[in-house]
Amino acid sequence: MPIEAKCQACGVRFRAPDKYAGKRVKCPKCAAAIQIPADGQEQATDQPAAEQKPEAETVQAQKPPAEKAEWHMQTEDGQEFGPVSKTELDSWVRDGRIDGSCQVLKEGWDQWKWAEDVYPELAESDEEEESEEDEATMFAGIVAGGQEDEEEEEQEEEINPFASPQATAEQAPPEAQPADAEAITPAIRQALAQTKPWVTFLSFLGFFFGGLGALAGLLMLAIAVFALSIGGMISGLMVLVGPALYLAAAYYLFTYGRKIGAFLKSDAVVDFEQAMGAQKSFWKLAGMVTASVLGIYLVLGLLLVVIGLATAAT
């Protein structure tokens, strides 16, 4: 029957097995030495340990002679248990409560000894566990490596070396890809938002004046056709070239402004790319027209020089 005891140091109450009756053990909370009562009653609060010892000795004298409790056990984290008899210590080993990391001390020894020095079977069991762990790790690595090799081979078989990069790349459509938040900074967004109204305004002007020029060229061409004037037809066609360029430039600007607005609302990469494409087309057209005008002026200048030299020679 368990014996109720109370620690005089911290006041905690606990129950100890009856085999510890009359023995001194450590408090499970503060590790102070406690004398377990021999008669099953709590020890007196103010009774010193020295006065309780004769009573314990009397109880022990009444009991049949038993094996001397002279063994102590210490765990790896420093917890100490005992004193216990050699028989009980052996039972702890069989139950697995003591392993190679524990230490034992017998009364009369100068220092603690490793449990595996007293119980050699503990060292053998530790070696067997380590060998089993190493073997499991080795085979696990082989199995894992084999699986990885098989997966790599399957991936290599699935890849078609003759397929185009676009066909093999597993990417979402451009509409589903959001713009890079780090690349499109707030300053860039603000600049695009401030550019949109001016681009739209210039595109409307281009449509207006280009439309007027196209109407004028068509009117001239119609009059030349009715008059059967070849020169008038050529003049009408030349007049239509300018409005056509104006209308193309206005279209690119209008597309640029519209795609900017769509991008600022949706953050879709495709809108941003189309806006940049329209801007590229506008500046490409502007560059080609500028280069053509400069070429015409250069040819006219050369003609004037040649005419002037010819006149001077005559």
Backbone hydrogen bonds, N-H to C=O, Kabsch-Sander energy under -0.5 kcal/mol:
donor,donor_aa,acceptor,acceptor_aa,energy
3,I,16,A,-3.5
4,E,40,G,-0.6
5,A,14,F,-2.8
7,C,12,V,-2.5
11,G,7,C,-1.4
14,F,5,A,-2.1
16,A,3,I,-2.8
20,Y,17,P,-2.1
21,A,18,D,-1.6
22,G,36,I,-1.6
23,K,20,Y,-2.3
25,V,23,K,-0.5
25,V,34,I,-2.6
27,C,32,A,-2.4
31,A,27,C,-1.6
34,I,25,V,-3.2
36,I,23,K,-3.1
36,I,34,I,-0.7
47,Q,44,A,-0.6
51,E,48,P,-0.7
52,Q,48,P,-1.1
53,K,49,A,-1.4
55,E,51,E,-0.5
56,A,52,Q,-2.0
57,E,53,K,-2.6
58,T,54,P,-2.3
59,V,55,E,-2.1
60,Q,56,A,-2.7
61,A,57,E,-2.1
62,Q,58,T,-1.5
63,K,59,V,-1.3
70,E,68,K,-1.2
70,E,84,V,-0.7
71,W,84,V,-2.5
72,H,105,L,-2.6
73,M,81,F,-3.0
74,Q,103,Q,-3.1
75,T,79,Q,-2.8
78,G,75,T,-1.5
81,F,73,M,-3.2
84,V,71,W,-2.5
89,L,85,S,-2.2
90,D,86,K,-2.3
91,S,87,T,-1.8
92,W,88,E,-1.9
93,V,89,L,-1.6
94,R,90,D,-2.2
95,D,91,S,-2.3
96,G,92,W,-0.5
96,G,93,V,-1.0
97,R,92,W,-2.1
98,I,92,W,-0.9
102,C,99,D,-1.8
103,Q,74,Q,-2.6
104,V,113,K,-3.0
105,L,72,H,-2.4
107,E,70,E,-2.4
109,W,106,K,-2.7
113,K,104,V,-2.6
115,A,102,C,-2.6
117,D,114,W,-1.4
118,V,114,W,-1.0
119,Y,115,A,-3.0
122,L,119,Y,-2.1
123,A,119,Y,-0.6
123,A,120,P,-0.6
124,E,120,P,-1.6
125,S,121,E,-2.2
126,D,122,L,-2.0
127,E,123,A,-2.1
128,E,124,E,-2.2
129,E,125,S,-2.2
130,E,126,D,-2.4
131,S,127,E,-2.5
132,E,128,E,-2.3
133,E,129,E,-2.4
134,D,130,E,-2.7
135,E,131,S,-2.5
136,A,132,E,-2.6
137,T,133,E,-2.7
138,M,134,D,-2.6
139,F,135,E,-2.8
140,A,136,A,-2.6
141,G,137,T,-2.4
142,I,138,M,-2.1
143,V,139,F,-2.9
144,A,140,A,-3.0
145,G,141,G,-2.8
146,G,142,I,-2.5
147,Q,143,V,-2.5
148,E,144,A,-2.6
149,D,145,G,-2.6
150,E,146,G,-2.4
151,E,147,Q,-2.5
152,E,148,E,-2.6
153,E,149,D,-2.5
154,E,150,E,-2.4
155,Q,151,E,-2.3
156,E,152,E,-2.4
157,E,153,E,-2.2
158,E,154,E,-1.7
159,I,155,Q,-1.1
163,A,160,N,-1.5
167,A,164,S,-0.5
168,T,164,S,-1.8
169,A,165,P,-1.8
171,Q,169,A,-1.3
176,A,173,P,-1.8
177,Q,173,P,-0.6
177,Q,174,P,-1.0
179,A,267,D,-2.1
184,I,180,D,-2.4
185,T,183,A,-1.2
189,R,185,T,-2.2
190,Q,186,P,-2.4
191,A,187,A,-2.2
192,L,188,I,-2.5
193,A,189,R,-2.6
194,Q,190,Q,-2.1
195,T,191,A,-1.6
196,K,192,L,-1.9
198,W,194,Q,-0.6
199,V,195,T,-2.3
200,T,196,K,-2.4
201,F,197,P,-2.2
202,L,198,W,-2.5
203,S,199,V,-2.1
204,F,200,T,-2.0
205,L,201,F,-2.0
206,G,202,L,-2.3
207,F,203,S,-2.4
208,F,204,F,-2.4
209,F,205,L,-2.7
210,G,206,G,-2.4
211,G,207,F,-2.1
212,L,208,F,-2.2
213,G,209,F,-2.5
214,A,210,G,-2.4
215,L,211,G,-2.4
216,A,212,L,-2.2
217,G,213,G,-2.4
218,L,214,A,-2.5
219,L,215,L,-2.3
220,M,216,A,-2.4
221,L,217,G,-2.4
222,A,218,L,-2.4
223,I,219,L,-2.4
224,A,220,M,-2.3
225,V,221,L,-2.1
226,F,222,A,-2.4
227,A,223,I,-2.1
228,L,224,A,-0.6
228,L,225,V,-0.7
229,S,224,A,-2.7
230,I,228,L,-0.7
233,M,229,S,-2.0
234,I,230,I,-2.4
235,S,231,G,-2.4
236,G,232,G,-2.5
237,L,233,M,-2.3
238,M,234,I,-2.3
239,V,235,S,-2.2
240,L,236,G,-1.5
241,V,237,L,-0.8
241,V,238,M,-0.6
242,G,238,M,-0.8
244,A,240,L,-2.0
245,L,241,V,-2.0
246,Y,242,G,-2.2
247,L,243,P,-3.0
248,A,244,A,-2.2
249,A,245,L,-2.4
250,A,246,Y,-2.6
251,Y,247,L,-2.2
252,Y,248,A,-2.1
253,L,249,A,-2.2
254,F,250,A,-2.6
255,T,251,Y,-2.5
256,Y,252,Y,-2.3
257,G,253,L,-2.5
258,R,254,F,-2.4
259,K,255,T,-2.5
260,I,256,Y,-1.8
261,G,257,G,-1.9
262,A,258,R,-1.9
263,F,259,K,-2.4
264,L,260,I,-2.4
265,K,261,G,-1.0
266,S,262,A,-2.4
267,D,263,F,-2.8
269,V,174,P,-0.5
269,V,177,Q,-1.9
270,V,174,P,-0.6
272,F,268,A,-1.5
273,E,269,V,-2.8
274,Q,270,V,-2.3
275,A,271,D,-2.0
276,M,272,F,-2.3
277,G,273,E,-2.2
278,A,274,Q,-2.3
279,Q,275,A,-2.1
280,K,276,M,-2.3
281,S,277,G,-2.3
282,F,278,A,-2.1
283,W,279,Q,-2.3
284,K,280,K,-2.3
285,L,281,S,-2.3
286,A,282,F,-2.6
287,G,283,W,-2.4
288,M,284,K,-2.3
289,V,285,L,-2.6
290,T,286,A,-2.3
291,A,287,G,-2.6
292,S,288,M,-2.3
293,V,289,V,-2.7
294,L,290,T,-2.5
295,G,291,A,-2.1
296,I,292,S,-2.5
297,Y,293,V,-2.6
298,L,294,L,-2.2
299,V,295,G,-2.6
300,L,296,I,-2.8
301,G,297,Y,-2.4
302,L,298,L,-2.4
303,L,299,V,-2.5
304,L,300,L,-2.3
305,V,301,G,-2.1
306,V,302,L,-2.7
307,I,303,L,-2.8
308,G,304,L,-2.5
309,L,305,V,-2.4
310,A,306,V,-2.6
311,T,307,I,-2.4
312,A,308,G,-2.1
313,A,309,L,-1.9
314,T,310,A,-1.6
